[in-house]
Amino acid sequence: MTRRRAGTRPGEDGFTLIEALVALALTGLILSALATLTAQWLPNWNRGFERIQQSELIGISMQRIAADLAAAEFVPAGRASKKPLFEGTALSVTFVRTALGPNVGIGLDVVRFGETMDQGRLVTVRSRAPFAPLSSDVSLSGQIHFVDPVVLLRVPLRMSFAYADQEGAFHDDWHEMDALPKAIKLTLRDAASERVLSVSTVTPIHVNAPARVAKSGGGQADDVNDAKDDSKRTGGGSKQGGS
């Protein structure tokens, strides 16, 4: 039979100092292991999240560029010109499309995709300007003043363009041509490794010839009138023959 020490009450037995120190040491080891694991895992998680976010932004930018180029229209630069306003190089492209955007009225826009400097770094920018007939005596850069720049891509990403003719052959530039290119190849590269990214694509241009709506309508009206005249003559001849 064991005796309880004098001065103690039932239920008041606790940890000894050694037991408390051992518990603190074990808690410290567990927290240290968790901190090490978190320090190794969190940066990788952040990098993966940033990579996914960047991929989504790149995909949205490529879709915007492709949609704009697909909507290019055959619009001459001026009244005296019969060639479309379309200037393409390996690193930039300028074309006309239907105006698109908030607070934009009905009309046409001159859109440009190209590289420019932003805080000492190259960026690919979309800019626009309202379309108006241009003079053939002054260069395009002297007459078109682009506004509303939107940054789409930043270094190390760089965009290059190639333009397909009617036979499907691609060229690095498209200047003073009688028609719009059949398609445009968008090549996105990582400038650091020169690796071509998988989001690179080819977008067809929906309209590559001038619209002749009025002329076609007039031609249809002439055909209808000719048909009416023929029917009248035929009907008149039949009546004369019967009489």
Contacts in CASP RR format, 6 or more apart in sequence:
PFRMAT RR
TARGET T0000
AUTHOR 0000-0000-0000
METHOD contacts of the structure
MODEL  1
MTRRRAGTRPGEDGFTLIEALVALALTGLILSALATLTAQWLPNWNRGFE
RIQQSELIGISMQRIAADLAAAEFVPAGRASKKPLFEGTALSVTFVRTAL
GPNVGIGLDVVRFGETMDQGRLVTVRSRAPFAPLSSDVSLSGQIHFVDPV
VLLRVPLRMSFAYADQEGAFHDDWHEMDALPKAIKLTLRDAASERVLSVS
TVTPIHVNAPARVAKSGGGQADDVNDAKDDSKRTGGGSKQGGS
4 10 0 8 1.000
15 23 0 8 1.000
58 153 0 8 1.000
58 157 0 8 1.000
58 188 0 8 1.000
58 197 0 8 1.000
58 199 0 8 1.000
59 199 0 8 1.000
61 124 0 8 1.000
61 152 0 8 1.000
61 153 0 8 1.000
62 186 0 8 1.000
62 188 0 8 1.000
62 199 0 8 1.000
62 201 0 8 1.000
64 126 0 8 1.000
64 152 0 8 1.000
65 113 0 8 1.000
65 126 0 8 1.000
65 152 0 8 1.000
65 159 0 8 1.000
65 186 0 8 1.000
66 186 0 8 1.000
66 201 0 8 1.000
66 203 0 8 1.000
67 203 0 8 1.000
68 97 0 8 1.000
68 100 0 8 1.000
68 111 0 8 1.000
68 113 0 8 1.000
68 126 0 8 1.000
69 93 0 8 1.000
69 95 0 8 1.000
69 184 0 8 1.000
69 186 0 8 1.000
69 203 0 8 1.000
69 205 0 8 1.000
70 203 0 8 1.000
70 204 0 8 1.000
70 205 0 8 1.000
70 206 0 8 1.000
71 97 0 8 1.000
71 98 0 8 1.000
71 100 0 8 1.000
71 206 0 8 1.000
72 86 0 8 1.000
72 95 0 8 1.000
72 96 0 8 1.000
72 97 0 8 1.000
72 180 0 8 1.000
72 205 0 8 1.000
72 207 0 8 1.000
73 84 0 8 1.000
73 95 0 8 1.000
73 96 0 8 1.000
73 97 0 8 1.000
73 98 0 8 1.000
73 108 0 8 1.000
73 207 0 8 1.000
74 84 0 8 1.000
74 179 0 8 1.000
74 180 0 8 1.000
74 207 0 8 1.000
74 208 0 8 1.000
74 209 0 8 1.000
74 210 0 8 1.000
74 211 0 8 1.000
75 84 0 8 1.000
75 85 0 8 1.000
75 96 0 8 1.000
75 108 0 8 1.000
75 131 0 8 1.000
76 82 0 8 1.000
76 83 0 8 1.000
76 84 0 8 1.000
76 85 0 8 1.000
76 210 0 8 1.000
77 83 0 8 1.000
77 84 0 8 1.000
77 85 0 8 1.000
77 133 0 8 1.000
77 134 0 8 1.000
77 136 0 8 1.000
77 140 0 8 1.000
78 85 0 8 1.000
78 133 0 8 1.000
78 134 0 8 1.000
78 135 0 8 1.000
78 136 0 8 1.000
79 133 0 8 1.000
80 136 0 8 1.000
81 136 0 8 1.000
82 178 0 8 1.000
82 210 0 8 1.000
83 176 0 8 1.000
83 177 0 8 1.000
83 178 0 8 1.000
84 95 0 8 1.000
84 96 0 8 1.000
84 177 0 8 1.000
84 179 0 8 1.000
84 180 0 8 1.000
84 210 0 8 1.000
85 94 0 8 1.000
85 95 0 8 1.000
85 96 0 8 1.000
85 110 0 8 1.000
85 131 0 8 1.000
85 134 0 8 1.000
85 140 0 8 1.000
86 93 0 8 1.000
86 94 0 8 1.000
86 95 0 8 1.000
86 96 0 8 1.000
86 174 0 8 1.000
86 177 0 8 1.000
86 180 0 8 1.000
86 181 0 8 1.000
87 93 0 8 1.000
87 94 0 8 1.000
87 95 0 8 1.000
87 140 0 8 1.000
87 174 0 8 1.000
87 175 0 8 1.000
88 94 0 8 1.000
88 161 0 8 1.000
88 163 0 8 1.000
88 173 0 8 1.000
88 174 0 8 1.000
88 175 0 8 1.000
89 161 0 8 1.000
89 172 0 8 1.000
89 173 0 8 1.000
89 175 0 8 1.000
90 160 0 8 1.000
90 161 0 8 1.000
90 162 0 8 1.000
90 172 0 8 1.000
90 173 0 8 1.000
91 114 0 8 1.000
91 115 0 8 1.000
91 158 0 8 1.000
91 159 0 8 1.000
91 160 0 8 1.000
91 161 0 8 1.000
92 112 0 8 1.000
92 113 0 8 1.000
92 114 0 8 1.000
92 115 0 8 1.000
92 161 0 8 1.000
93 112 0 8 1.000
93 113 0 8 1.000
93 114 0 8 1.000
93 161 0 8 1.000
93 174 0 8 1.000
93 184 0 8 1.000
94 110 0 8 1.000
94 111 0 8 1.000
94 112 0 8 1.000
94 140 0 8 1.000
94 144 0 8 1.000
95 110 0 8 1.000
95 111 0 8 1.000
95 180 0 8 1.000
96 108 0 8 1.000
96 109 0 8 1.000
96 110 0 8 1.000
96 111 0 8 1.000
96 131 0 8 1.000
97 108 0 8 1.000
97 109 0 8 1.000
97 111 0 8 1.000
98 107 0 8 1.000
98 108 0 8 1.000
98 109 0 8 1.000
99 105 0 8 1.000
99 106 0 8 1.000
99 107 0 8 1.000
99 108 0 8 1.000
99 109 0 8 1.000
99 130 0 8 1.000
100 109 0 8 1.000
107 130 0 8 1.000
107 131 0 8 1.000
108 130 0 8 1.000
108 131 0 8 1.000
109 128 0 8 1.000
109 129 0 8 1.000
109 130 0 8 1.000
109 131 0 8 1.000
110 128 0 8 1.000
110 129 0 8 1.000
110 130 0 8 1.000
110 131 0 8 1.000
110 144 0 8 1.000
110 146 0 8 1.000
111 126 0 8 1.000
111 127 0 8 1.000
111 128 0 8 1.000
112 126 0 8 1.000
112 127 0 8 1.000
112 128 0 8 1.000
112 129 0 8 1.000
112 146 0 8 1.000
113 124 0 8 1.000
113 125 0 8 1.000
113 126 0 8 1.000
113 152 0 8 1.000
113 159 0 8 1.000
113 161 0 8 1.000
114 124 0 8 1.000
114 125 0 8 1.000
114 159 0 8 1.000
115 122 0 8 1.000
115 123 0 8 1.000
115 124 0 8 1.000
115 125 0 8 1.000
115 158 0 8 1.000
115 159 0 8 1.000
116 122 0 8 1.000
116 123 0 8 1.000
116 125 0 8 1.000
116 149 0 8 1.000
117 123 0 8 1.000
118 125 0 8 1.000
118 151 0 8 1.000
118 154 0 8 1.000
121 154 0 8 1.000
121 155 0 8 1.000
122 154 0 8 1.000
122 155 0 8 1.000
122 158 0 8 1.000
123 151 0 8 1.000
123 152 0 8 1.000
123 153 0 8 1.000
123 154 0 8 1.000
123 155 0 8 1.000
124 151 0 8 1.000
124 152 0 8 1.000
124 153 0 8 1.000
124 154 0 8 1.000
124 157 0 8 1.000
124 158 0 8 1.000
124 159 0 8 1.000
125 149 0 8 1.000
125 150 0 8 1.000
125 151 0 8 1.000
125 152 0 8 1.000
126 149 0 8 1.000
126 150 0 8 1.000
126 152 0 8 1.000
127 146 0 8 1.000
127 147 0 8 1.000
127 148 0 8 1.000
127 149 0 8 1.000
127 150 0 8 1.000
128 146 0 8 1.000
128 147 0 8 1.000
128 148 0 8 1.000
129 144 0 8 1.000
129 145 0 8 1.000
129 146 0 8 1.000
129 147 0 8 1.000
134 140 0 8 1.000
134 143 0 8 1.000
134 144 0 8 1.000
135 143 0 8 1.000
153 159 0 8 1.000
153 188 0 8 1.000
155 191 0 8 1.000
156 190 0 8 1.000
156 191 0 8 1.000
156 192 0 8 1.000
157 188 0 8 1.000
157 189 0 8 1.000
157 190 0 8 1.000
157 191 0 8 1.000
157 197 0 8 1.000
158 188 0 8 1.000
158 189 0 8 1.000
158 191 0 8 1.000
159 186 0 8 1.000
159 187 0 8 1.000
159 188 0 8 1.000
159 189 0 8 1.000
160 186 0 8 1.000
160 187 0 8 1.000
160 189 0 8 1.000
161 184 0 8 1.000
161 185 0 8 1.000
161 186 0 8 1.000
161 187 0 8 1.000
162 170 0 8 1.000
162 171 0 8 1.000
162 172 0 8 1.000
162 184 0 8 1.000
162 185 0 8 1.000
162 187 0 8 1.000
163 170 0 8 1.000
163 171 0 8 1.000
163 172 0 8 1.000
163 173 0 8 1.000
163 174 0 8 1.000
163 181 0 8 1.000
163 183 0 8 1.000
163 184 0 8 1.000
163 185 0 8 1.000
164 170 0 8 1.000
164 171 0 8 1.000
164 181 0 8 1.000
164 182 0 8 1.000
164 183 0 8 1.000
164 184 0 8 1.000
164 185 0 8 1.000
164 202 0 8 1.000
165 171 0 8 1.000
165 181 0 8 1.000
165 182 0 8 1.000
166 179 0 8 1.000
166 182 0 8 1.000
168 182 0 8 1.000
168 183 0 8 1.000
170 185 0 8 1.000
174 181 0 8 1.000
179 208 0 8 1.000
179 209 0 8 1.000
180 205 0 8 1.000
180 207 0 8 1.000
180 208 0 8 1.000
180 209 0 8 1.000
181 205 0 8 1.000
181 208 0 8 1.000
182 204 0 8 1.000
182 205 0 8 1.000
182 208 0 8 1.000
183 202 0 8 1.000
183 203 0 8 1.000
183 204 0 8 1.000
183 205 0 8 1.000
184 202 0 8 1.000
184 203 0 8 1.000
184 205 0 8 1.000
185 200 0 8 1.000
185 201 0 8 1.000
185 202 0 8 1.000
186 200 0 8 1.000
186 201 0 8 1.000
186 202 0 8 1.000
186 203 0 8 1.000
187 196 0 8 1.000
187 200 0 8 1.000
188 196 0 8 1.000
188 197 0 8 1.000
188 199 0 8 1.000
188 200 0 8 1.000
189 195 0 8 1.000
189 196 0 8 1.000
189 197 0 8 1.000
190 197 0 8 1.000
END
